[in-house]
Amino acid sequence: MADNSVASHFTYRIRRDAGGLAEWFRTNWRDSRWFRRGVFAVAGLFVLWIVLWLSVARGLPSADKLLTYEPPLPTMVRGVDGQIVDSYARERRVQLRYVDFPDQVIHAYLAAEDKTFFSHHGIDFGGLVGAVFDYVTKLGSGQRAKGGSTITQQVAKNILVGDEYSVTRKLKEMYLAMRIEGVLTKEQILELYLNEIPLGRQSFGVQAASRAYFDKDVKDLALHEAAFLAILPKAPERYGRAKNEQLAITRRNFVLDQMYDNDWITAAQRDSAKAMPLGLIPRRAEPAGADAGYFLEEVRRQLIAKYGEKAEDGPHSVYAGGLWVRTSLDPELQDAARDSLRAGLLRYAAGRAWTKPIAHIDLGDGNWQTQLIVSNLGIRYKDWRVGVVTERSGPNARIGFTDGKTYPLGGLPDALRAGDVIAAAPNGTAAYAVRTVPEVSGGMVVEAPHTGRVYAMQGGFDSRLGSFNRATQAARQPGSTIKPFVYATALDYGMTPASMVLDGTFCVYQGAALGEKCFRNFDSRGGGGTHTMRWGLEQSRNLMTVRIANDTGMEHVVNTIKRMGIGDYDPYLSMALGAGDTTVLKLVNAYAGLVNAGRLNRPTLIDYVQDRNGKVIWRAGNRQCSACNMAQWDGKPMPRFKPTGAQRMDPRTAYQTVHMLEGVVQRGTAVVLRDLNLPMFGKTGTTSGPTNVWFVGGTPDIIGGVYMGYDQPRSLGGYAQGGRLAAPIFKQFVQETRERWSDVPFRAPAGVRMVRIDRTSGRKVFAGNPSDEAKAAIIWEAFKPDTEPRRTIRQDELDNKSRVLAAINAARAAHTRSVTATQRSAAPDNFVEEQGGIY
């Protein structure tokens, strides 16, 4: 009862007080005009607050987002040695920590943008009043009012709300600035600002701008340079242009005065900095660390396919994810591949007339410079430049370049016209001369056979002239470079390198519609005689190859070609001569499989990919080694990585094929490479026309391949052969990188027997030893067990041998009386003699 009484008492008091308050409100509302005005004011403020919350604050991103903010960053690409070789970026961005920014850079930005940064709480109310006044005075004029934004507000604008010009955006910016000040420290806010502020020349952040305007890191900036960068947030495109130099100097000097007024520099430092010129470097694109455009573009394609291109495609996108990519690019081998292919193309094109320009632009509207810039055409070869013919009148012409300058042009072809985009080079005077970019092109790939890592890739004369990569995108007939896989199939189906094959006319009936098809050798002769299979491969005999393919079965041949990743072809005999299409990369990888004991790795350009924090998110190959993480050695054989790749060919067959292909270099169609004095194998190829010429080969550690031909296939000329045009390109490549090539020979796998044979007849020999001469009569040949040739003996030799063996047996019988005659005849005493000696 007591509790109920207390509750009733308090209820009574609340009702009494509420009634009294209501009575008080009614009395004042009736009797006091100022009271009514005050109530209206409070209500108005409340309604205003509701409106502002609904229109401004509601839906704003949380300032906590900045604690985990990850800015869009470019993808950085490293080569095989870990050095940066390129980046994929549409904007210049480099992230630094607050401690990495020098004091004079920080003070310059505070002087220019927000002197009270370290004392306000997100909003500088004095500056805000000035901004409001400026906005009111410019209403209707079309001019943009001064922002009056603090550094914190600029962080909110750049990262969270955008750059819309409106009062609403400014209110959102102010509201978020106060939130940000409650979440981040001043140092964190300033770090975000200095890394994100747009500063012109596609630069975001002070470090990127420092590189763009002065080609320096921020730590190396002089005082006058730091002051210049600090004026850019106001109007980067205006202050960064050469025509506004004096305007920029005036604004820079104002910043220096502000730094002095705030005791951040001395008067002497200020005066010395004011006396300095701007010192801006010309605007230019970021130079690539390696001239490997085709390789790097292929890497970019693969990354975009895997992770996407833009930020909205995912957290690891190529142009925003901040990836670190380690590639297998070897700059030394890449430069040699580029130079060798170019030299081969120029040798072929030497003496040929200039045929057509690189491109053509319309000079009618007079903006040839802009058109030339946006064409994105260029060349990096000697002192050549790409320009546009601005005028042509008879023997006189002028050429203009992307910098807007024009020069007299000489060496004019008759077909040259105004508007043609061409290559030109200085002629020793104040003029330029026309240079001819070869119309013929080609591709080259260099690969590590045991891993599939691609060291170099050149897909044409210069990637700046076009992105079409002839090493990976040009599907061409490989010609005779397909033959090793025909011969390898025959080895799997019972033939040996010493098997004798007729080099004679071979015809096949193709049905009533097509009639009979007769194959010919490259020299158009019908062939002559019977030769070893080795000789047929060394001399690239078409008739022998077709006969071998037919006897083995084309179904088996095309299956081998498919397993080795070259292509998926129909089982026609012409495919045995290279009639199916493939690419340089596929063919080089297949040859690498031969060297790698028949194990085929997938060709890779990327070793691994790291996210912006250094975590590996993709790796080309995870090699298994189960015992490699033992706490201590268990005394057993040391653990080894398992071999990579899939076993696509019998290791013995692969070695036999490589061993025969060594003969192609020693005495066959690639003999031009013999004087390199390396354990080298290879095969040349020439297609009908001839439209394409090839060479693929290498050593146990490096495999390379090259082809040459026109993009729109046509004849290269009757003399064109792989041994004359393609093999010399590969030879130059080896000569330029000779120290990278090992003298270690190819190693035979288990199960291969090396037998001395007569090179011409394929018969086993017992007297004499193989020599290093190119056309030695006796050579070592590789055989699988029980496939080596037996000795052929005349009858008189057989009779003499029988008498000798009988005498030996009789002598043994006299000394071993206890052995029965049956046992003696069954004993393998005569193995060595009957087999003709030891292998």
C-alpha positions in Angstrom: 0.0 0.0 0.0 2.9 2.3 0.8 4.4 1.8 -2.7 1.1 2.7 -4.3 0.8 5.8 -2.3 4.3 7.0 -3.4 3.5 6.3 -7.1 0.2 8.2 -6.8 2.0 11.1 -5.2 4.6 11.4 -8.0 1.9 11.0 -10.7 0.0 13.9 -9.0 3.1 16.1 -9.0 3.9 15.4 -12.7 0.3 16.3 -13.7 0.4 19.4 -11.5 3.8 20.6 -13.0 2.7 19.8 -16.5 -0.5 21.7 -16.0 1.5 24.6 -14.5 3.9 24.6 -17.5 1.1 24.6 -20.0 -0.6 27.4 -18.1 2.7 29.3 -18.1 3.2 28.8 -21.8 -0.4 30.0 -22.6 0.0 33.0 -20.4 3.2 34.1 -22.0 2.0 33.3 -25.5 -1.0 35.6 -24.9 0.7 38.4 -23.1 4.3 38.6 -24.6 5.0 39.4 -28.2 8.7 38.6 -27.7 7.9 35.2 -26.3 5.8 34.4 -29.5 8.8 35.6 -31.7 11.2 33.4 -29.7 9.0 30.4 -30.1 8.7 31.0 -33.8 12.5 31.4 -34.1 13.2 28.1 -32.2 10.6 26.3 -34.3 12.1 27.7 -37.4 15.6 26.6 -36.4 14.2 23.1 -35.7 12.5 22.9 -39.1 15.7 24.2 -40.8 17.7 21.5 -39.0 15.3 18.9 -40.2 15.5 20.2 -43.8 19.3 20.4 -43.7 19.4 16.9 -42.3 17.1 15.6 -45.0 18.9 17.4 -47.9 22.5 17.4 -46.7 23.4 15.0 -43.9 21.1 12.1 -44.7 22.9 9.5 -46.9 26.3 11.0 -46.6 29.2 8.5 -46.4 30.6 7.8 -43.0 33.9 9.5 -42.2 35.1 6.2 -40.8 35.4 5.1 -44.4 38.6 7.2 -44.6 40.3 4.9 -42.0 40.4 2.1 -44.6 40.4 4.3 -47.7 42.3 2.8 -50.6 42.9 5.3 -53.4 43.0 4.2 -57.0 46.6 3.3 -57.8 48.3 2.2 -61.0 49.6 -1.3 -61.6 53.4 -1.5 -61.4 55.2 -4.0 -63.6 58.6 -5.5 -62.8 61.0 -7.5 -64.9 62.7 -10.8 -64.2 65.4 -8.9 -62.1 62.8 -7.1 -60.0 63.3 -3.7 -61.5 60.2 -1.6 -62.5 59.9 -1.8 -66.3 56.5 -0.1 -66.8 53.2 0.9 -65.2 49.6 0.8 -66.3 48.1 4.1 -65.4 45.8 6.7 -66.8 46.7 9.1 -64.0 50.0 9.7 -62.2 49.6 8.6 -58.6 52.2 7.8 -55.9 51.3 7.2 -52.3 53.6 8.5 -49.6 53.4 8.5 -45.8 53.1 11.8 -43.9 56.7 11.4 -42.6 57.9 11.2 -46.3 56.9 14.8 -47.0 59.5 17.4 -46.2 58.6 20.2 -43.9 59.0 22.9 -46.6 56.4 21.1 -48.8 54.0 20.8 -45.9 54.5 24.5 -45.0 54.1 25.6 -48.6 50.7 23.9 -48.8 49.6 25.3 -45.5 50.6 28.8 -46.5 48.7 28.5 -49.8 45.6 26.7 -48.7 45.0 26.6 -44.9 47.3 28.5 -42.5 45.0 27.6 -39.5 44.8 23.9 -40.3 46.3 22.8 -37.1 44.0 25.0 -35.0 40.5 24.7 -36.5 38.1 21.8 -36.3 37.4 21.3 -40.0 35.9 24.7 -40.8 37.6 28.1 -40.9 34.7 30.4 -40.2 36.6 33.5 -41.1 37.4 32.1 -44.5 33.8 30.9 -44.8 32.4 34.4 -44.4 34.7 35.7 -47.2 33.6 32.8 -49.4 29.9 33.6 -48.8 30.4 37.2 -49.6 32.4 36.3 -52.8 29.6 33.9 -53.8 26.9 36.5 -53.4 28.8 39.2 -55.4 29.3 36.8 -58.3 25.7 35.5 -58.5 24.5 35.6 -62.1 28.0 36.5 -63.5 28.9 33.0 -64.6 32.1 33.2 -62.6 32.9 30.6 -60.0 33.3 31.9 -56.4 36.4 31.2 -54.3 36.0 28.0 -52.4 37.0 29.1 -48.9 37.6 25.4 -48.1 39.9 24.1 -45.5 42.3 21.2 -46.2 39.8 19.0 -44.4 37.0 20.1 -46.6 39.1 19.5 -49.7 39.7 15.9 -48.5 35.9 15.5 -48.1 35.4 16.9 -51.6 38.1 14.9 -53.3 37.3 11.6 -51.7 33.7 11.5 -50.4 31.3 14.0 -52.1 32.8 15.1 -55.5 33.4 18.4 -57.1 29.9 19.6 -58.0 29.6 23.4 -57.9 26.6 24.0 -55.7 25.6 25.3 -52.2 24.4 21.8 -51.3 27.8 20.3 -52.1 29.5 23.0 -50.0 27.2 22.2 -47.0 27.9 18.5 -47.3 31.6 19.2 -47.5 31.4 21.3 -44.3 29.3 18.7 -42.4 31.7 15.9 -43.4 34.8 18.0 -42.5 33.6 18.2 -38.9 33.0 14.4 -39.0 36.5 13.8 -40.4 38.1 15.9 -37.7 36.6 13.6 -35.1 37.8 10.4 -36.8 41.3 11.2 -38.2 44.3 13.0 -36.7 45.6 16.1 -38.4 48.6 14.2 -39.8 46.3 11.6 -41.3 44.1 14.2 -42.9 47.2 16.0 -44.3 48.6 12.7 -45.7 45.3 12.0 -47.5 45.3 15.6 -48.9 48.9 15.6 -50.2 48.4 12.2 -51.8 45.0 12.9 -53.5 45.0 16.5 -54.5 44.7 16.9 -58.3 47.6 19.0 -59.6 47.5 18.9 -63.4 49.4 17.0 -66.0 47.3 13.9 -65.0 49.0 14.0 -61.6 47.3 13.3 -58.3 49.3 13.9 -55.2 52.5 15.9 -54.6 54.9 13.2 -55.4 53.4 12.5 -58.8 53.2 16.2 -59.6 56.9 16.6 -58.5 57.8 14.1 -61.1 55.6 15.6 -63.8 56.7 19.2 -63.4 60.4 18.8 -62.2 61.3 15.1 -62.7 62.2 15.0 -59.0 61.1 13.2 -55.9 59.5 15.5 -53.2 62.5 15.0 -50.9 64.7 16.7 -53.6 62.5 19.7 -54.3 64.0 23.2 -53.8 62.0 25.8 -51.9 60.8 27.6 -55.0 59.7 24.3 -56.6 57.7 23.3 -53.5 56.1 26.8 -53.5 55.1 26.3 -57.1 53.5 23.0 -56.5 51.5 24.6 -53.6 49.8 27.0 -56.0 48.5 24.3 -58.3 45.3 23.3 -56.3 43.7 26.6 -57.2 44.1 26.3 -61.0 46.5 23.5 -62.1 45.9 23.9 -65.8 46.4 27.6 -65.8 49.5 27.8 -63.7 51.2 24.8 -65.4 51.1 26.3 -68.9 54.2 28.1 -70.3 52.1 31.1 -71.5 51.0 31.9 -67.9 54.5 31.8 -66.5 54.4 35.3 -65.0 51.1 34.7 -63.5 52.4 31.5 -61.8 55.6 33.3 -60.6 53.4 36.0 -59.0 51.3 33.4 -57.2 54.4 31.4 -56.2 56.0 34.5 -54.7 52.8 35.2 -52.7 53.1 31.7 -51.1 56.7 32.4 -50.3 55.6 35.6 -48.5 53.0 33.7 -46.5 55.6 31.1 -45.5 57.8 34.0 -44.3 55.0 35.6 -42.4 54.3 32.4 -40.6 58.0 32.0 -39.6 58.5 28.9 -41.7 61.4 30.4 -43.8 63.8 33.2 -43.3 63.9 36.4 -45.4 67.0 35.3 -47.1 65.4 32.0 -48.1 62.3 33.8 -49.4 64.3 36.3 -51.5 66.5 33.6 -52.9 63.5 31.5 -53.9 61.8 34.5 -55.5 64.8 35.1 -57.7 64.5 31.6 -59.2 62.7 30.8 -62.5 59.9 28.3 -62.5 62.1 25.7 -64.1 59.3 23.4 -65.4 60.3 20.5 -67.6 58.3 20.1 -70.9 55.1 18.0 -70.6 55.8 14.5 -71.6 54.6 11.0 -71.2 56.1 8.8 -68.6 59.0 6.9 -70.2 58.8 3.1 -70.0 61.6 1.3 -68.2 62.0 -1.2 -71.0 61.3 -1.1 -74.7 59.1 -4.1 -74.6 55.7 -2.8 -75.8 54.4 -6.0 -77.3 55.4 -8.0 -74.2 53.9 -5.5 -71.8 50.7 -5.1 -73.8 50.2 -8.9 -73.7 50.7 -8.8 -69.9 48.1 -6.0 -69.7 45.6 -8.0 -71.8 46.0 -11.0 -69.5 45.6 -8.9 -66.3 42.4 -7.2 -67.6 40.9 -10.6 -68.5 41.7 -11.8 -65.0 40.9 -8.7 -62.8 39.1 -6.2 -64.9 40.1 -2.7 -66.0 38.3 -0.1 -63.8 37.7 0.2 -60.1 34.1 -0.9 -60.5 35.4 -4.2 -61.9 36.8 -5.3 -58.6 39.4 -4.5 -55.9 42.3 -5.7 -58.1 41.6 -3.8 -61.3 44.5 -2.9 -63.6 44.0 0.8 -63.5 42.9 1.3 -59.8 43.9 -1.8 -57.8 47.6 -0.9 -57.1 48.9 -4.3 -58.2 52.5 -5.2 -58.3 53.2 -7.7 -61.1 56.4 -9.7 -61.5 57.0 -10.8 -65.1 59.5 -13.0 -66.7 60.7 -10.1 -69.0 64.4 -10.2 -69.4 65.4 -6.7 -70.6 68.7 -7.8 -72.1 67.2 -10.6 -74.1 64.2 -8.4 -75.0 66.5 -5.7 -76.4 68.4 -8.3 -78.4 65.2 -9.8 -79.8 63.9 -6.4 -80.8 67.2 -5.4 -82.5 67.6 -8.7 -84.3 64.1 -8.8 -85.7 64.4 -5.1 -86.8 67.7 -5.7 -88.4 66.3 -8.7 -90.3 63.3 -6.7 -91.5 65.5 -3.8 -92.6 67.9 -6.1 -94.5 65.0 -7.6 -96.4 63.5 -4.1 -97.1 66.8 -2.5 -98.1 66.7 -1.1 -101.7 62.9 -1.5 -101.9 60.9 1.6 -102.7 58.8 3.6 -100.2 55.3 2.3 -100.7 52.8 3.9 -98.2 52.7 6.1 -95.1 52.1 4.8 -91.6 48.8 6.7 -91.5 47.1 9.7 -93.0 45.3 12.7 -91.3 43.1 15.5 -92.7 44.9 18.8 -92.8 41.7 20.7 -93.7 40.9 22.1 -90.3 44.4 23.0 -89.5 44.7 21.0 -86.2 47.3 18.5 -87.5 49.2 18.7 -84.2 46.2 17.6 -82.1 45.4 14.8 -84.6 49.0 13.6 -84.5 49.1 13.6 -80.7 45.8 11.6 -80.4 46.9 9.1 -83.0 49.4 7.9 -80.4 51.9 6.9 -83.1 55.6 6.9 -82.3 58.8 5.0 -82.9 61.9 4.4 -80.8 64.6 3.5 -83.3 67.9 5.4 -83.5 67.0 9.1 -84.1 63.8 8.4 -86.0 60.6 10.4 -85.3 57.0 10.1 -86.4 55.6 13.2 -88.0 53.0 14.5 -90.5 53.8 16.0 -93.8 52.3 19.5 -93.4 52.9 20.6 -97.0 54.2 19.2 -100.3 55.0 21.2 -103.4 57.1 19.4 -106.0 60.6 18.7 -104.5 59.8 20.7 -101.4 58.0 19.6 -98.3 57.8 20.2 -94.6 57.2 17.8 -91.7 55.6 18.7 -88.3 55.9 16.8 -85.0 53.9 16.6 -81.8 55.6 19.5 -80.2 54.1 21.7 -83.0 57.5 22.5 -84.7 58.0 22.0 -88.4 61.1 21.4 -90.5 62.1 21.1 -94.1 61.8 17.5 -95.4 64.0 15.8 -98.0 64.4 12.5 -99.7 60.8 12.7 -100.9 59.2 9.7 -102.6 56.9 10.5 -105.5 53.9 9.0 -103.7 54.3 11.2 -100.6 51.4 13.6 -100.0 50.5 16.3 -97.5 48.8 14.7 -94.5 50.9 11.5 -94.7 52.2 10.3 -91.3 55.7 9.0 -91.8 59.0 8.3 -90.1 61.8 10.7 -90.6 65.3 11.4 -89.1 67.6 14.4 -89.0 69.8 14.6 -92.1 72.7 16.5 -90.4 71.3 19.9 -91.1 68.2 21.8 -89.9 66.1 19.4 -92.0 64.7 15.9 -91.9 64.8 13.0 -94.4 62.1 10.4 -95.0 62.8 7.0 -93.5 61.1 3.8 -94.6 59.5 1.5 -92.0 59.6 -2.0 -93.6 56.3 -3.1 -94.9 57.3 -6.7 -94.2 56.9 -7.7 -90.6 57.3 -10.7 -88.2 57.4 -11.9 -84.7 59.9 -13.4 -82.2 59.5 -15.2 -78.9 62.2 -16.4 -76.5 61.3 -19.0 -73.8 62.8 -21.0 -71.0 62.1 -24.7 -71.9 62.0 -26.1 -68.4 59.5 -23.6 -67.0 57.6 -22.1 -69.9 58.6 -18.5 -68.8 58.7 -16.1 -71.8 61.9 -14.0 -71.6 61.3 -11.8 -74.6 58.6 -11.1 -77.2 58.7 -8.8 -80.2 55.6 -8.6 -82.4 56.7 -6.3 -85.2 59.0 -3.4 -85.9 57.7 -1.1 -83.1 54.6 -1.4 -80.9 54.1 2.3 -81.1 53.2 1.9 -84.8 50.4 -0.5 -84.0 49.4 -2.9 -81.2 48.9 -6.0 -83.4 51.2 -8.6 -81.9 52.5 -11.0 -84.6 54.1 -13.2 -82.0 50.7 -14.1 -80.4 48.0 -12.9 -82.8 49.2 -13.7 -86.3 48.1 -17.2 -87.3 50.5 -18.4 -90.0 51.4 -21.6 -91.7 54.6 -23.0 -90.0 55.9 -24.8 -93.1 58.7 -27.2 -92.4 59.0 -26.3 -88.8 56.1 -28.7 -88.2 58.1 -31.6 -89.5 59.9 -32.6 -86.2 56.5 -33.6 -84.8 55.8 -35.7 -87.9 59.1 -37.5 -87.3 58.5 -37.8 -83.6 55.2 -39.6 -84.3 57.0 -42.0 -86.6 59.5 -42.7 -83.8 56.6 -43.6 -81.5 55.2 -46.0 -84.1 58.3 -48.1 -84.7 60.7 -46.1 -86.9 64.2 -45.0 -85.9 66.4 -42.2 -87.0 68.3 -44.7 -89.1 65.2 -46.1 -90.9 65.6 -45.9 -94.6 62.9 -43.9 -96.5 62.4 -43.4 -100.2 62.8 -39.9 -101.4 60.6 -40.4 -104.4 57.5 -39.1 -106.0 54.5 -39.6 -103.8 50.9 -39.3 -105.1 47.6 -39.7 -103.4 44.1 -40.0 -104.9 41.8 -37.4 -103.4 38.5 -38.5 -104.9 36.7 -37.8 -108.2 36.4 -34.1 -107.6 40.1 -33.4 -106.8 41.8 -36.2 -108.6 45.4 -37.2 -107.8 47.7 -35.0 -105.8 51.4 -35.5 -106.2 53.8 -33.9 -103.7 57.1 -32.3 -104.5 60.2 -31.3 -102.6 61.0 -27.7 -102.0 63.4 -27.6 -105.0 60.5 -29.0 -107.2 62.5 -32.1 -107.9 60.9 -35.5 -107.5 63.6 -36.8 -105.2 66.3 -39.3 -105.5 67.2 -42.5 -103.7 66.6 -43.9 -100.3 68.0 -42.1 -97.3 67.9 -42.2 -93.5 65.0 -40.5 -91.7 67.6 -38.3 -90.1 68.8 -37.1 -93.5 65.2 -36.4 -94.5 64.7 -34.1 -91.5 68.1 -32.4 -91.8 67.5 -31.6 -95.5 63.8 -31.0 -95.0 62.6 -33.4 -97.7 58.9 -33.0 -98.3 58.5 -36.3 -100.1 60.1 -38.3 -97.3 58.0 -36.4 -94.7 54.8 -37.1 -96.5 55.7 -40.8 -97.0 56.5 -41.1 -93.3 53.3 -39.4 -92.3 51.3 -41.6 -94.6 52.9 -44.8 -93.3 52.5 -43.7 -89.7 49.0 -42.5 -90.1 47.9 -38.8 -90.3 45.5 -39.4 -87.4 48.5 -40.1 -85.2 50.4 -37.2 -86.6 47.7 -34.6 -86.0 47.2 -36.0 -82.5 50.8 -35.4 -81.7 50.6 -31.8 -83.1 47.5 -31.2 -81.0 49.0 -32.7 -77.8 52.0 -30.3 -78.2 49.7 -27.3 -78.3 50.4 -26.3 -81.9 46.9 -26.6 -83.4 44.0 -28.8 -84.0 44.1 -29.9 -87.6 42.3 -32.3 -89.9 44.3 -35.4 -90.9 45.3 -34.3 -94.4 48.8 -35.1 -95.6 49.4 -31.4 -96.4 49.3 -30.8 -92.6 52.5 -32.8 -92.4 54.1 -30.0 -94.4 52.9 -27.2 -92.3 49.6 -26.2 -94.0 47.8 -25.6 -90.7 47.9 -22.2 -89.0 49.7 -21.5 -85.7 51.5 -18.7 -83.9 55.1 -18.1 -83.0 54.4 -18.5 -79.3 52.6 -21.9 -79.7 55.4 -23.3 -81.9 58.2 -22.1 -79.7 56.4 -23.6 -76.7 56.1 -27.0 -78.5 59.9 -27.0 -79.3 60.5 -26.2 -75.6 58.5 -29.4 -74.8 60.9 -31.4 -77.0 63.8 -30.1 -75.0 62.0 -30.6 -71.7 61.9 -34.4 -72.3 58.4 -34.3 -73.7 56.9 -32.3 -70.8 54.9 -29.3 -72.0 54.6 -26.2 -69.8 52.1 -23.5 -70.4 53.9 -20.4 -71.7 53.7 -17.6 -69.1 54.6 -13.9 -69.1 53.5 -13.3 -65.5 55.3 -15.0 -62.6 53.0 -13.7 -59.8 50.7 -10.8 -58.9 50.7 -9.0 -55.5 47.9 -6.7 -54.3 48.7 -3.2 -53.1 49.7 -4.6 -49.6 52.2 -7.1 -51.0 50.1 -10.2 -50.7 50.5 -12.7 -53.5 47.0 -13.2 -55.1 48.1 -15.2 -58.1 51.1 -17.3 -59.1 52.0 -18.9 -62.4 53.0 -22.3 -61.0 53.0 -23.9 -57.5 55.7 -26.5 -57.6 55.1 -29.3 -55.1 57.9 -30.2 -52.7 56.4 -32.1 -49.8 59.6 -32.6 -47.8 61.0 -29.2 -48.3 59.6 -27.8 -45.0 61.1 -30.4 -42.6 62.2 -29.0 -39.3 65.5 -30.8 -39.8 67.1 -33.2 -42.3 66.1 -36.8 -41.9 69.2 -38.2 -43.5 67.4 -39.3 -46.6 68.1 -37.9 -50.1 67.5 -34.2 -50.3 64.0 -33.2 -51.4 63.6 -32.0 -55.0 60.9 -30.0 -56.7 58.7 -32.2 -58.9 59.0 -31.4 -62.6 56.4 -29.0 -64.0 54.2 -29.5 -67.0 52.2 -32.3 -68.5 54.0 -35.3 -70.1 52.9 -35.0 -73.8 55.6 -37.1 -75.4 57.8 -40.1 -74.6 61.0 -38.6 -73.2 63.1 -40.9 -75.4 61.2 -39.8 -78.5 61.6 -36.2 -77.6 65.4 -36.6 -77.2 65.7 -38.6 -80.5 63.9 -35.7 -82.3 66.2 -33.1 -80.7 69.2 -35.2 -81.5 68.2 -35.2 -85.2 67.5 -31.5 -85.1 71.1 -30.9 -84.0 72.0 -32.2 -87.4 69.9 -29.5 -89.0 72.3 -27.0 -87.6 75.4 -29.1 -88.2 74.8 -29.9 -91.9 71.2 -29.2 -92.8 69.1 -26.2 -93.7 70.2 -24.1 -90.6 73.9 -24.6 -91.2 74.3 -20.8 -91.0 74.2 -21.2 -87.2 77.0 -23.8 -87.0 79.8 -21.4 -86.4 78.1 -20.3 -83.1 79.8 -23.4 -81.7 77.0 -24.1 -79.3 75.0 -27.4 -78.6 72.1 -26.1 -80.7 69.1 -27.7 -82.4 66.6 -26.1 -84.7 64.5 -26.2 -87.8 63.8 -23.8 -90.6 60.5 -23.4 -92.4 59.3 -21.9 -95.7 55.7 -21.9 -96.8 54.4 -22.0 -100.3 54.8 -18.7 -102.2 57.1 -18.3 -100.3 54.9 -16.2 -98.0 56.4 -17.0 -94.6 59.9 -17.9 -93.4 60.6 -19.5 -90.0 63.3 -20.7 -87.7 62.7 -22.3 -84.3 65.4 -23.7 -82.1 67.9 -23.1 -79.3 69.9 -24.8 -76.6 69.0 -26.8 -73.5 68.3 -23.6 -71.6 66.9 -21.1 -74.1 64.5 -21.6 -77.0 63.6 -19.0 -79.6 61.5 -18.7 -82.7 61.1 -16.1 -85.4 58.9 -15.7 -88.5 58.9 -13.1 -91.2 56.1 -12.3 -93.7 53.7 -9.6 -94.8 50.6 -8.9 -92.8 48.5 -9.5 -95.9 50.4 -12.6 -97.1 52.1 -12.4 -100.5 55.3 -13.7 -102.0 58.6 -12.7 -100.3 60.5 -13.6 -103.5 61.8 -16.8 -105.0 65.0 -16.7 -103.0 63.3 -16.4 -99.6 63.9 -19.4 -97.3 64.0 -19.8 -93.6 67.7 -20.5 -93.6 68.4 -17.3 -95.5 66.1 -14.8 -93.8 64.8 -16.2 -90.5 67.8 -18.2 -89.2 70.2 -15.1 -89.5 67.8 -13.1 -87.3 68.1 -15.8 -84.6 71.9 -15.9 -85.1 72.2 -12.2 -84.5 70.1 -12.6 -81.3 72.5 -15.3 -80.0 75.6 -13.2 -80.9 74.3 -10.2 -79.1 73.7 -12.2 -75.9 76.5 -14.8 -76.3 77.4 -14.8 -72.6 73.9 -16.0 -71.7 74.3 -19.2 -73.7 75.7 -22.3 -72.0 77.9 -24.9 -73.6 76.2 -27.7 -71.7 74.9 -30.3 -74.3 71.5 -31.8 -74.5 71.1 -34.7 -72.0 69.6 -38.0 -73.0 66.9 -39.5 -70.7 67.0 -43.0 -69.3 66.3 -45.7 -71.9 68.2 -44.1 -74.8 71.1 -46.0 -76.3 73.8 -44.1 -78.2 75.1 -46.2 -81.1 77.8 -45.5 -83.7 76.3 -45.7 -87.2 77.2 -44.9 -90.7 75.6 -41.5 -91.4 74.7 -42.3 -95.0 73.5 -45.9 -94.8 72.2 -45.9 -91.2 74.1 -49.1 -90.5 75.9 -49.8 -87.2 79.7 -49.6 -87.4 82.4 -51.1 -85.2 85.6 -49.5 -86.4 86.3 -45.8 -86.1 84.8 -43.1 -83.9 82.4 -40.2 -84.6 84.1 -36.8 -85.2 83.1 -33.2 -84.8 83.2 -32.6 -88.6 79.9 -31.4 -90.0 79.7 -34.3 -92.6 81.5 -37.0 -90.6 81.0 -40.5 -92.0 80.3 -41.9 -88.5 78.0 -40.3 -86.0 76.4 -41.2 -82.7 72.7 -41.9 -83.1 70.0 -42.2 -80.4 67.9 -45.4 -80.2 65.4 -46.9 -77.9 66.3 -50.3 -76.6 66.2 -53.1 -79.1 65.6 -50.7 -82.1 69.2 -50.1 -83.1 70.3 -51.5 -86.5 71.9 -54.9 -86.7 75.1 -55.5 -88.6 74.9 -56.7 -92.2 77.7 -59.2 -93.1 78.7 -60.8 -96.3 78.7 -64.6 -96.5 82.5 -65.0 -96.6 82.7 -62.9 -93.5 80.1 -65.0 -91.8 82.0 -68.2 -92.7 85.2 -66.9 -91.2 83.4 -65.7 -88.1 81.9 -69.2 -87.7 85.2 -70.9 -87.8 86.7 -68.5 -85.2 83.7 -69.0 -82.9 84.0 -72.8 -83.3 87.7 -72.8 -82.3 86.9 -70.7 -79.3 84.1 -73.0 -78.3 86.3 -76.1 -78.7 89.0 -74.6 -76.4 86.5 -73.8 -73.8 85.1 -77.3 -73.9 88.5 -78.8 -73.3 88.9 -76.7 -70.1 85.4 -77.4 -68.8 84.9 -81.1 -69.0 82.1 -81.1 -66.4 79.9 -78.9 -68.5 77.6 -80.8 -70.8 77.4 -80.1 -74.5 73.8 -79.0 -74.2 74.7 -76.5 -71.5 77.6 -75.2 -73.5 75.3 -74.5 -76.5 72.8 -72.7 -74.4 75.3 -70.4 -72.6 75.4 -66.8 -73.7 79.2 -66.9 -74.2 79.0 -65.4 -77.7 76.9 -62.3 -76.9 79.7 -59.7 -77.4 81.1 -61.3 -80.5 77.7 -61.9 -82.1 76.5 -58.4 -81.4 79.6 -56.8 -82.8 81.1 -55.1 -79.7 80.0 -52.8 -76.9 77.7 -49.8 -77.5 
